[in-house]
């Protein structure tokens, strides 16, 4: 006999009210993915170092052309508010104080993964594609490569490439910038 459990999906508004009521605290590492509150895994030193390298590279090369947002929410829909490792955002004078960035505000999302590669591929990347995010980089620390996802559709990304050590890549929104995989991975 098969038992099917009913799941309660939450909206972004309900998710925020839980935080305001103290049900979810600032110290909890959670994000809202397709209406489900998902616990985020601890960040390893390799993961943290990679994110720090990317912050430095993007900040140096983009200057005021983009806001480099780190581990901050992006509101993709009424039921999804993930916290990507890095999001390159359209510059705004209020730095998104009036509300979290939405898909139209995002140039690039970068997810760095050592323990979360499969869940990022199966949950987050399809979510980003369905939201119309133009470009995603999945930095796969274990395999020492960067997966580039472009041309989003409701069915997923139509263009997927891998860049390995010794190769270069550029954000689609900033083709004049060239990073090497070695710079990103260290």
N, C-alpha and C positions, 0 to 999 in steps of 0.2 A: 504494500500500500504506500503510495506516494503522498507526502504531506507538503502542501504549499503554504509558505508563510506570507502573510501580507506585510508589506513594508510601508512605513509612513515616510513620504518624501517631504522635505522642507523647502521653503522658498528662501531667497536671500533675505527678505524682510524678516521672516521668522528666525533665521539664523542670527541676524543682528540683534533681534530682541532677546534671544537666549544669552548673548554676550552681555547685553545691557542689564539683564536680570541676574547675572552672575552664574548662570548654569554652565556657560563656557567662560573660562577665565583667559586672561592675556597670556598666561604661561602655557596653556594647552596649545599644542601644535596640531591644529585641525584645519581642514578646508572643506568647502561645500562642492561636491562633484555630482552632477545630475540628481540633486535633491538629497543626497546622502552625505552625512557628516563623516569624513574620512580622517583618521588619525595619520599624521605624517611621521615618518621614521626619523630617528635622530640623525644629525648630519655628521658624517665622518670627517676626519682631518683632510683627507684627499679631496672630498667633495667641497669642503669649505675653501681650501686653497684654490681650487679651480674657479669657484665663484669669485674669489678675490682677484684672481688674475683677469677674469673677464671684466670686472668692474673697472680695474685700472686701464685695460686696453680700450674699452668703449668710452670711458670718460676722457682719456687723452685724445682719442681720435675724433670723437663726435662733438666735444665741447658743448656749446649751447644748441646744437642741432637736434638733440634728443635728451630726454630725461632717462637716466639709467635707474630703473626701479628694481630693488632687490628684496626678495621674499615678501612682497606686498601683494594684496589682493587685486585681481582684475575681475570685473563683473561681466561675465559672458552671456548670461541669460537670467531669467527669474529664478532658476534653480542651480546655477553654477557660479561659484566665486573661488576659483583656485588661487593659489599663491605661488606663481612660478619663481624659479630661482632668480631669473633676470627677465625683465621686460623693457624693451626700448620703446619709449612713448613719445608721442607728439609733444613738443614743448607747450606748456601752458603757464601763464603768469601765476595762477593760484596753486600750481603743483598738484592739482587734482584734490584740493581741499573740499570742493563742492560735491565730490563723488568719485568713487573709484573709476579708473579707466575702463572703457568698454572697447569692443573689437575695433571700432573705427579709429580709436586712439593709439593702436598698437602697431609698431613697425615690425617688431620681432620678439618672439618669446624664446628663451633658452632654458631648458631643463637639464640639469646636471644629474647624472645617475650613476650610482655604483650598486646599491641594493634595490633600486626601484625601476630598473630598465624595463622589465616586462609590464609592470603596472602603468608606467608612463606610456608605453606603446599601446596598451590595450584600453586604458581609460582616458588619459589626458590628451593624447594626440588626436584621437577621433573627436573628442570634445572641442578641441581647438579648431579642427577642420570644419565641424558642423557650425561653429560660430563665425567662420569666415576669416580666421587669423591667417594672414598672407604667408607667413613664414615661421617655422619652428626649427630650432636646433636642439637635438638630443645629444648631449655630450656623454658618450658611453665610456666611462673611466676604465671599466674592466677590459673592454675590447680595444681601448686606445684609439677611438675614432669618433667622428661627429656625423650623425645622421641629419640630413637637411630635408625638411618637408616643405614643399611649395605647391601652389595651385590647389587651394582647398575646394572641396565639394561636400555635399551632405554625406557622400559615401566614403570620404577620406581624402587624403592628399594624392593628387595625380602624378606629382613629380617627387620622387624620393631618391636622394643620392647619399653616398658615403664618402667622407673625406678621411684619409688616414695620415699618419705622420709623414712629413715631407710635402704634403699638399697644402694649398691655400684655399680660402673661401672668403666670400664677401656677403654681407647682408644685402638682400635684394633692394632694400630702400636706400642703401648707401654703397653703391657699386665701386665708388672711388676708394673705399677702405678695403684693405686686404690683410686678413689674419692668417697665420699658419696654424695648423693643428697643433704643432709643437708649442707655439706660444700659449695656446689655450690649455693644453694638458700639462705643460711644464716639463 
